[in-house]
Structure formats: C-alpha cells, structure tokens
C-alpha cells in the first residue's frame, strides 16, 4: 500500500535519510520510534511531500507519489497531523 525504496532526503548539505526502505501493507499499523534526530519527522515529511527526496521512490496504492505536490498527496488519502505546538496562532 505504501512503499519507500532507497529514499535519500537532505536539508541543504545534511544527508538526513540515507536509503530508507519501508513497506506498509493494507491494514497494518506502524509507528516510528527513535531518539531526536533519528529521522522520524523527516520520513513523514518526505512521505507527505513537504520534503522532496534527492533519490529513491515512494509509491502509494501502486502509484508513484515521489514528485507530486503535498495537496495532491492529501487528496490521495495521506496526511500528517502535527504534534500540537503552534499549529494555530
């Protein structure tokens, strides 16, 4: 259903995601656990299109979503609900 293949995402010169591979099948519930700086937020930002990977491919329901705009990704059913700090003024 959702698949990341060899995804590399950068913040300028900082190589934040280094070849992430992830497969989430229909009906699975997945959590990302790790310390600060482990890449959890970067992974979610890359899946939702807020960050663009320099390498790799992301597919959702067998359709590549790697290079489409965040709004189009939301229309496909993927969204991110932020933690709650400063979401609204």
Order of alpha helices (4+ residues) and beta strands (2+ residues): beta-beta-alpha-beta-beta-alpha
